[in-house]
Amino acid sequence: MMEVAFVIQDMEDLIAKPISLLVFYFKLIKILIIFLNIYLAQCSQGCIPNQGFCNSTNVCLCYPSYYGADCSISCSRNGTCNGRGNCSSSGQCECDQQWNGSYCTLRNEFILIFIFLSHLSFL
């Protein structure tokens, strides 16, 4: 049979090595927790699949053309805004100067004519 003998050279080796190993494991666990939080984070509202993703602070980050807390609002210049405006950060159309309405479908001069004609009918 083979006997194994451990030689302790000094008391510092006996204390320092286990402590440094313990510190190493704590750091490793901390890194794993950060990693899991980043890649397994679940947003409180939940992001709409294929429209956004959840980041490490549990906030939905929306892909281009999607807006809202859960990325459920779709807005695009050529689609929603009919090529006559841009989407705001809330997913609403901000129309070009000569256009108006929720989807930028009303020309401003037509609105003025309509207001003028409706005013004439009351005379």
C-alpha positions as CSV (number, residue, x, y, z in Angstrom):
1,M,0.0,0.0,0.0
2,M,1.1,3.6,-0.7
3,E,0.9,6.2,2.0
4,V,0.5,9.8,1.2
5,A,1.9,12.4,3.5
6,F,1.2,16.1,3.4
7,V,3.8,18.4,4.6
8,I,2.7,21.8,5.9
9,Q,5.7,24.2,5.5
10,D,4.2,27.0,7.5
11,M,0.9,28.1,9.0
12,E,0.4,30.7,6.2
13,D,0.1,28.0,3.5
14,L,-2.5,26.3,5.6
15,I,-4.7,29.4,5.8
16,A,-3.9,31.4,2.6
17,K,-4.5,28.7,0.0
18,P,-8.1,27.8,1.1
19,I,-9.0,31.5,1.5
20,S,-7.7,32.3,-2.0
21,L,-9.5,29.3,-3.4
22,L,-12.7,30.5,-1.7
23,V,-12.3,34.0,-3.0
24,F,-11.8,32.6,-6.5
25,Y,-15.1,30.5,-6.2
26,F,-17.0,33.6,-5.0
27,K,-15.7,35.6,-8.0
28,L,-16.7,32.8,-10.3
29,I,-20.2,32.6,-8.9
30,K,-20.6,36.4,-9.2
31,I,-19.5,36.2,-12.9
32,L,-22.0,33.3,-13.5
33,I,-24.9,35.3,-11.9
34,I,-24.1,38.3,-14.1
35,F,-24.0,36.1,-17.2
36,L,-27.3,34.5,-16.3
37,N,-28.9,37.9,-15.7
38,I,-27.9,39.1,-19.1
39,Y,-28.9,36.1,-21.1
40,L,-31.9,34.8,-19.1
41,A,-33.4,38.1,-18.1
42,Q,-37.2,38.2,-18.3
43,C,-38.9,41.6,-18.8
44,S,-41.7,42.4,-16.5
45,Q,-44.0,43.2,-19.4
46,G,-42.5,40.5,-21.7
47,C,-41.3,41.6,-25.2
48,I,-43.3,40.6,-28.3
49,P,-41.2,37.9,-30.0
50,N,-39.3,39.0,-33.2
51,Q,-40.1,42.6,-32.4
52,G,-37.7,43.2,-29.5
53,F,-35.6,41.5,-26.8
54,C,-35.1,41.9,-23.1
55,N,-31.8,43.4,-21.9
56,S,-29.9,42.9,-18.6
57,T,-31.9,45.5,-16.8
58,N,-35.2,43.8,-17.7
59,V,-36.3,46.4,-20.3
60,C,-37.5,45.6,-23.8
61,L,-35.2,46.9,-26.5
62,C,-37.3,47.1,-29.7
63,Y,-36.1,46.4,-33.1
64,P,-36.4,49.1,-35.8
65,S,-40.0,50.1,-36.6
66,Y,-41.3,48.8,-33.2
67,Y,-42.1,50.8,-30.1
68,G,-43.7,50.7,-26.7
69,A,-42.8,49.0,-23.4
70,D,-43.3,45.5,-25.0
71,C,-42.5,46.5,-28.6
72,S,-46.1,45.9,-29.6
73,I,-46.5,49.2,-31.5
74,S,-45.4,49.1,-35.2
75,C,-44.6,52.3,-37.1
76,S,-42.6,53.0,-40.2
77,R,-42.3,56.0,-42.5
78,N,-43.3,54.2,-45.7
79,G,-46.0,52.0,-44.0
80,T,-47.8,53.6,-41.1
81,C,-46.9,57.2,-42.0
82,N,-47.5,56.7,-45.8
83,G,-44.1,58.1,-46.7
84,R,-45.1,61.6,-45.4
85,G,-43.7,61.5,-41.8
86,N,-41.4,59.8,-39.4
87,C,-42.2,57.7,-36.3
88,S,-41.7,59.3,-32.9
89,S,-40.1,57.4,-30.0
90,S,-43.6,56.5,-28.9
91,G,-44.5,55.0,-32.3
92,Q,-46.7,57.9,-33.5
93,C,-46.4,59.5,-36.9
94,E,-44.8,63.0,-36.9
95,C,-45.9,64.3,-40.2
96,D,-43.9,66.3,-42.7
97,Q,-44.8,70.0,-42.8
98,Q,-47.5,69.8,-45.5
99,W,-49.2,66.7,-44.0
100,N,-51.4,66.0,-40.9
101,G,-53.5,63.3,-39.3
102,S,-52.6,60.2,-37.4
103,Y,-51.2,58.5,-40.5
104,C,-50.1,61.7,-42.4
105,T,-53.0,61.3,-44.9
106,L,-54.5,64.8,-44.7
107,R,-52.8,67.6,-46.6
108,N,-52.7,70.8,-44.6
109,E,-54.3,72.9,-47.3
110,F,-57.4,70.6,-47.4
111,I,-57.8,71.1,-43.7
112,L,-57.7,74.9,-44.1
113,I,-60.2,74.7,-46.9
114,F,-62.5,72.5,-44.9
115,I,-62.3,74.8,-41.9
116,F,-63.0,77.8,-44.1
117,L,-66.0,76.1,-45.8
118,S,-67.4,74.9,-42.5
119,H,-67.1,78.5,-41.2
120,L,-69.0,79.8,-44.2
121,S,-71.9,77.4,-43.7
122,F,-72.6,79.0,-40.3
123,L,-73.0,82.5,-41.8
